[in-house]
Amino acid sequence: MLIPSELQLFFWVLGSLLAANVSMMAFFVLFATLSESKLKGVIRRIILELDALADKIENSEKRNRAIQQINETLGWKKFVIPSILIGWVTDMEVAAIRKMQQSIDSSNRTATRQVTLTELKQLALQSKNTLWSAANSMNRDVKLYLHWSGDHYGQFFDDYHINIDQDGSIHVTTNDFSQTKSHTYKRNTASIGICLACCYGATTDNVGSEPPTAMQIESMSQVIAVLCKALDLTVDIYRVMTHAEAANNLDGLNPSYESNGYPDGKYGPGFSWERWDLWYIPGVAKGEGGNVLRGKAIWYQYNGVGL
């Protein structure tokens, strides 16, 4: 029995749509795995931005966000490129990124070493021209970003150029302060990350069992005074910011937090408490941590520190 022409047309159209869909999926996988393709670059950028912004959420939620953003960014509907396929490609790229991160040769990094304020000044002066060149290329000044580690005293991290221990001792992870390190979301170029080694177990209402010590606060203020003097920076919120203030976007840089689900481009303690380093310190009201540190730094400059 012959198949009616209408039915033949239906099957032909259906077959064509299926073939086009399979071809689309094949092209997606191909270009998502080519080392130099723009698609691979888009996927990797989304994954790295989620790593930087949402490092305290579950990996499954990161994965779901990545799938959603890839779908939205590329403009493909789920019935064209199924989420399961995007998830598979995302998992492969995450695995590749993790392998690359793990393979970084630690011998290429300068070992953490303790320095004096005088040595710190010399390191800043050596890095000054390169820092300002990078800052000028972005049409902004060199910046200092202030953090706490959220971990134990004596535990230092390579994400920061400078770590300050509970006794106020200063430890650097590099001899080149123009080296870009991953300390502050979308603000790492031409900036120096300074971190207090403290605040293990901290919450938004309690700075934890290992809070910032008085010596750490004074030492950080002195470090700010020295660096600002050496780098020709005024000590103000536009050039010296706590991580909490940066997260609240108080410098007006607005680095597209909204693309990661945060309204009005903000995700700090004034909004969702995602990042709140030094929003307050022992004995200081919430929101005043940065003001206290900058005020102390200015006092130290007036009294000769950093000259």
Secondary structure, 3 states (H helix, E strand, C coil): CCCCHHHHHHHHHHHHHHHHHHHHHHHHHHHHHCCCCHHHHHHHHHHHHHHHHCCCCCHHHHHHHHHHHHHHHHCCCCCCCCHHHHHHHHHHHHHHHHHHHHCCCHHHCCCCEEECHHHHHHHHHHHHHHHHHHHHHCCCCCEEEEEECCECCCCCCCCCCEEECCCCCEEECCCCCCCCCCCCCCCCCCEEEEEECCECCCECCECCCCCCCHHHHHHHHHHHHHHHHHCCCCCCCCCEEEHHHHHCCCCCCCCCHHHHCCHHHCCCCCCCCCCCCCCCCCCCCCCCHHHHHHHHHHHHHHCCCCC
